[in-house]
Amino acid sequence: MSHDATEPGIHSEATAVTPEVPTSNVASSAVLVRAVGALGCMLLVCLVTSVQAQSGRSQPCPKTQMSMPPGMPKPAMPTIPVATSVAASDTSTSVVIRPDPADQITCRQNAVQTHSDVVFSTRALADGNQIRLLMDIQIPTSPQRQRPLIVYVPGGGFMSARKEAALDLRTYVAGAGFIVASIEYRTMMNGATFRDGIADVKSAIRYLRANAKTYGVDTKRVAVWGESAGGYLVSMVGVTNGVKSYDIGNDLDQNSDVQAVIDKYGPSELVKIAEDFNPELQAAYAINNPFLRYMDGVEKTVANPITYVKASDPPFLIFHGSQDRMVSPTQTLVLHNALRRVGARSTRYVLEGAGHGDLAFFGDFESGLPWSTRQTTGIMLDFLKHALADGTY
């Protein structure tokens, strides 16, 4: 399997699509946001930093850095416990890799242009208010009439959905020739359930197909990519191709089906999310599983992606860290094996020693390194290029 070693482009934090004039400065902006990293909640400052270089030169990809504002108390939000140990799980149907954390991706300046804060849907909330759902759309600057689309769905413990997440990875993928749209969706914090989250992702897909000429989208080549809670949602979107009950709201004349799915450490059977963890944490989840409210009482049936798996499902690429202390690694394993049993195409990679994605907001600045290596991202690009070209992988 070949891994693309190109250096995709840097992000320009602006709504205009004209590339920035190359300079030699550092541009940064800070906005106060409510963010949940992986499966923990806190009020954070989101600092988007773009280090600019001469046009065409490679440099570290931009990152969204999050930290607690000085002197600000933590908000009254649910807290999610973290395991003290993770039991080894079966890897016989998976590929185990050990990415070199020193081998990080780099991005080229001015290779990506961004449409920021695009409204793709307006939803009514249970309290009578309305919420505008936004997306950021990254488009390669190199000329091409149509490009495949990747819809990125961030994590956040079903309590937050910040489209600013994973800026480095999104920029890298966009620079490789894909349109990448990072979206918001409704969460438990505004009374949503899994049905709403799935409907929001499908709304974003329909919106982008409806506006394909504006953004240069190839409507026949659409993938979804999600992390943590977003991984759950994209899995549900993938296995519910053709299930019209989740198509609600805007652009209903458009199709919401997808041609490929990337699920990074997403849960599947929420009632068993602590299955691989130390006994104390398993007991705590048995008493109070904070995610079951999002599942709306049907976590074992229609809220479980395994319920829907079939041979005609789009190809899946699944990742999990062997030391994930927030979502048990067997959560992706059971989905992977279920897809394979019915004849669907699924490939699962286990990152030896890796945890639950990038946890820099918890002060762990090393956690994200395995996920942003050229090896890990190369596997993603290889999958996307094959799956969106001819449906094989």
N, C-alpha and C positions, 0 to 999 in steps of 0.2 A: 504494500500500500504506500503510495507516494504522499508526502506531506508538503503542501505549498509553503515555500520559504520566502514568498514575497513580503514586502513591507508596506501594508496598506496605509491609507492616509489619515492625517490628523484632522480633528474635529474643529469646525469654526462655529462658535457659540453665537449664531445670529440667524434671523429669519430670512435674510437675503441669500440668494444662491450664487452671488458673485464671489469668487475666491478672494480671501484677504491678500493685500499686498504683502509680500514677504518682508518681515522685519526681524530684528534681533532682540526682541523684548519678551517679557513675560506678562501675559494678560490673565487676570483672574477676576472672578465675580463670586460673591457670596450671597446666598439667599437662605432665609430661615425656613426650614421644611420640617414636616413630621415624617420621620423615616423609621422603618423597621428593618434591621439587618437580619437576613436569614430568618430566624424565628425569635427575635428579641425586639422589644419596643423601647424607643426613647426619642426625645425631642432633640434634633440635631441641627447643626449648621452644615449645609451642603456647599462645599467650596470646589468649584470647577476650575481647574488650572490648565491652561494651554501654554506650553512652552514653544515659542515659534522660532523657526530656523530658516535658513535660506531654502527657497523653493526646491523640492525634489529630494532634499536630504532627509535621511531617516533619523529618528529620535525616539525616546520612550513615548509610548502611547499615552494620551491624556487620561487622567483618572478623576473620578468624583470622590473627593476626600470628605469624610464626615466626622464631626467632633461635637461634643457637648459645649454649648455656649458658656463662657465663664460666669459663675454665680447663678446659673439658671437651674431651678429644681427639676427633678425628673417628673414627667407627667404621670397622672394616675391612669396607667394602662396595665393590662395583664402582663405578668412576667412569665417567661417560659424557662423552665429548668433545663439545665445542661447535664448530660450524663458524665459520670466519673470514669466509666469504662465502656468499651464497645466489644462485644463478642465477635469472633471471626465468623464470617458467613461464607456460604458456598460460592466459589468462583469458577466452578467447572464449566459453566456455559458463558463465561465472561472472559474478557481480555484484561490481564493485570499489567499495568504500566507504572513506571517510576520516573516521572518527568524530572528533568534536571532544573531546579529552581533558578539557576543562574542563566538559563537559556531563554530569556524573555523576548516577547514580541516587540517589534519596533514599528513605527508608523511614518509615512511620508507626509511632509507638509503640503497642504492645499490639495490633497487628493480626494477630499470629501467635503461636500457642502451640506448645510443643514437647514431644514424648515422647522422652526421651533414652535411649540405650543399650538399645534394645529388641533382644532376642535373636531372630533370625529363622531361624537354622539352627546346628546343631552338626556339625562335620566332623571326620573322622579324618584325621590327617596321616601321612605316610610313616614317620615315626619312632615311630609308635605313640601319640603324644599326640593330644589333641583340641583343637579351637579353636572358640570360640563366635563367631559372626559377628553383629555388631551393626549397628543402624541408628538414625539420629535422624529422627524424623518431625515435620515442621512442618505445622501445620494452621491455616488462617485462622480468626480468631475470629468473624467475621460469620456469622450463622445461615444454614445451608443444609443440606438433608438429605444430599445426595451431591455429591461434587466429583471432577473428573478428577485422576488420580494421575500424578506425575512421579517416576521413580526416578533419582536422581543417582548416577553412578558416577565416583569421583575418579580422577585420574591418579596417577602414581608410578613410571613406568618399569617396571611389572610387578614392582617390588620393594617397594612399600609401597602401602597403600590407606587413607588417613585420611579417615574420614567427616566430619571437621571442616572439610574444605577448602571453599572458595568460599562461605563463610557469607553474605557480602554478596549474591551473586547468588541463592543459594537463598532467602534471606529476601525478596528483591524478588519473585521468582517466586511464592512462597507467598502473599505479600501481595496478589498480583493475582488470587487465587481458586483456586489449585491446592494440593493436598496434595503436599508434596515430601519424599521419603524418601531420605536420603543413606546409602549402605551401605558396608560393608567387604566385601572378597573376598580369597581366598587368592592369594598371590603367589609368586614364585620364592624368596623368603626362607624360605618353609616348604614348598618342594619342589613347588609347583603348576605346572601348565601351562595353556595357553589353555583347554583343556576344563574345567578346574576353575573358572577365572574366569567363563566363560559360564554354567556350571551354578550358580554362586553368585548371579549376577545374576537368573537365572530363578527360583531359590529364593526370592529376596526378592520378586519379583513374585507368585509363588504364595502366599507368606505373607500379603501385603497383600490379595490377593483373598480368601483364606480368612478374614481378619479385617476384611473390608470394613465390617461393621456397627459394629465398635469404633471405626474411624477415619473413617468416613463416605466411603469410597472408592466411586466409580462404576466398577464392574469392567469396564464396556464401553469406558472411556476411559482408557487407560494409555499413557504415553510413557516413553521412556528418554532420558537426557541424560548424556553423558560427555565428559570432557576428557582429551586425550593418550592414555595407556594406556586410560583409561576410554572414550575415544572409539572406540578399536578394539573394546572389549568390547560397547558398545551397538550398534555396526554389526553385529557378529556376532549379537547377540541379535535385531536387527531382521530380518536376512536368513535367520535360522533359525527363524522362526515355523513351528510345526508339526513341527519336527525333534525327535522325542521322545528321541533319544539324549543330549541335553543336559539333559533333565528328570530330575534325580537328587536323592533325599533327601526333604525334607519336603513335605507338602501336595500330593501327586501327584494328588489328585482335582481340583486347580485347573489352569486354563490359564495358560501363561506367555507367550502371544502379546502383542505390543504393537501399538498403533495409530499410533505416530509415533516418530521417532528424531531426536535432535539430536547430531551428531558434531562436536566442536570439536577441531580439529588432531590427530585420531587417525591413527596409522599404519594401513596396510592390507596392503601388501606389505613385510613386515619385512626381507626380504633386500635391498630397495632403499631403505631408510630414509634413506641419505645421498646419494641420486641427484642432488640439487640443490646439493650442497655442494662446497667446494674440493677439488681432487684429493688433497691429503694426507689429508683426513678420509675420503674415499671409499676410499683405499688401506688406511687403518687398519681400517675396517669390513670390507673384503674379507678381512682377516687374522683379525679377531676381532670378530664381531658379538655383543654381549652378550645380545641379545634372542632369538637363535635357539634357545637352550635352552628358553625358554618356549613356542616353537612346536613343540617335540617332534619335529623332523625332517620336519614336513609343512607348512612355511611356504608352499610353492607350491601346495598343494591345499586340504585341508579346514581349514587354519588361516587361509586367505585369504578374506575376505568376498566377494570377486568370484566365487569358485567357486559361490556360492549365489544370486546375484542373479536375480530373476524379476519379471515384470510385476506380480505381486500383492503385492510387498513394500510395507510401510507407507511413507508419505511420509517423506523424509529432508530435514533442514536441516543443511547442512554449512558450517563456518567454518574459515578458515585465515589466519594472518598471512603477508604476503608476505616478511617478514624472519625467519621462524621458523628458528632455527639448531640445533634439536634434532630436529625431524621435517620432512623435506623437504615443501614445499607440494604437490608432485605426488602425495604419498601420498593426500591426500583427493581430488585431481583425478581419479585413475584410478578410484577408487570411484564418484565422481559421474558420470563419463562412462559407466561400465559400467552403472549403474542406468538412465541415460537411454537407452542403446542397447536395453535389453530392454523399455522402455516403462514403467518404474517412475517415480515422481515424486521428483525430487531438485532442490533449489535450493542453490547453493553461493555463499557470500560470501567474498571476499578482502578482508581489512583491510589497506589499503596502509600499509606501514611498521611494522605490528605484529609482535611476536615470539611466543614460545611461552607465551602466557597471562601470568598473574601470577607474576613471579619475584622477589617482594619478599624471599624467604628467601635469595636470592643477593645481596641488597643493592641490587637494581634496583627502586626503589619507583615508577618511572614505567611499567614494562612492563605492568602490569595495567589501566592507565587506558583504553585503547581498548576493552577487553573489558567494562568496567562503565559505559559511556556509555548514555544513554537511547536512542540510535540502535541500538546493537548489541542491547541487551536488549529493545528494542521489537520488533525483528525476531523475536526468539525468542518473545515473547508473542503476536505476531500469528500466527506459525506454529502455536503450540500451540492457540490459540483456534479457528483454522480446521480444523486437522488432527484435533482431538479432537471437533469439533462435527459435521463432515460428511465428513471424510476428504479434503478438498480443500485446496490451497494454491496 
